[in-house]
Amino acid sequence: MSPGLLFLAYGVIVIMAMYVFVYIPNKKKHRKMQEMHDSIAAGDMVITIGGVVGRVVKEGDYLTLVIDEEKEVTMRIVLYAVNQKIDK
């Protein structure tokens, strides 16, 4: 085998490995997060990327979270700042 052909074969193998080990898992993770963001509704408890826990009262591209029920403290965040939805 010529060195140029061998180099090309290694390059193809590296690109295929990157596709299998990086792109596919990242795509699955992105799809799972998108499904979670689409399923958020008023009344759900969520955790933001920054670690803030709150209950959703208004939904859309921006969510309004109630942080403290007693003092009626609310926070408005971007939908994509939600990292986790807490199941009841």
N, C-alpha and C positions, 0 to 999 in steps of 0.2 A: 504494500500500500504506500502511496506517495505521502510525504509529510503534509502537503496541502489538503489532501482528502481526509487524512486523519484529524487534522486541525478542524476541518469543517464538521466532521462527525462528532468531535468533542463539543463543539459549539452548539450543535443541534441537541445533544444530550443535556447540556447545561440549561438551555432554554426550556426544554421539556420538563426538566426537574423543577425549575422555577415556577412554571405554570402549574404543575401538580401540587407543589408544596407551599406556594405563596398565593397565587391568584384564586384558585378554587376555594380554599378555606376562607379567604378574605371575602369572597363573593357570598358565601353561605352566611358568614357573620353579618354582613351588610343587609342581606335579605331578612334575617331574623330580627335585626334592630328595626327595620322598616315595618315589619309586621307588628312589632310591639308598639311602635309609634302610631300606627294606624288604629290600633285597638284601644288606645287611651280614651276614656270617657269621663264625664263629670262624676265625681264620687270616688275615683280610683286614688289609691295612695301610691306616690312615686318617689324615687330618689333621683336627684339631679347629679350631673357630673361632679359638681362641687360638694356633694354630700348632704345637700339640703333635703329634708323629708317633709312632704306636704300632701294635702288632699286637693285634687283638681276640682275647681268650681266652674271654670269657664274653659272651653276648649277651642281649638282652631290652630292656626300657625303659631300663635302665642297662647300659653296656658297661664291661668291665674291659679296660684296655689295658696291655700290657707295654711300658714305655718304654725300659728298659735290660735286655737279656737277661743280661748278665754279673752284674749286681748284683741282678737280679730285682726291679726297681723297677716297681710297677704303679700304675695310676691308675683310679679309677672315675668315669665321666662319664655324663651324660644322652645318650641316643641322638641327640637333636636338636642336640647340640653338634658333631656330625660335619659338617664342611664339604665334605670331599672323600674319595673312595675311590681309593687308589693301585692301578692295575692292574699286575699282575706282568709 
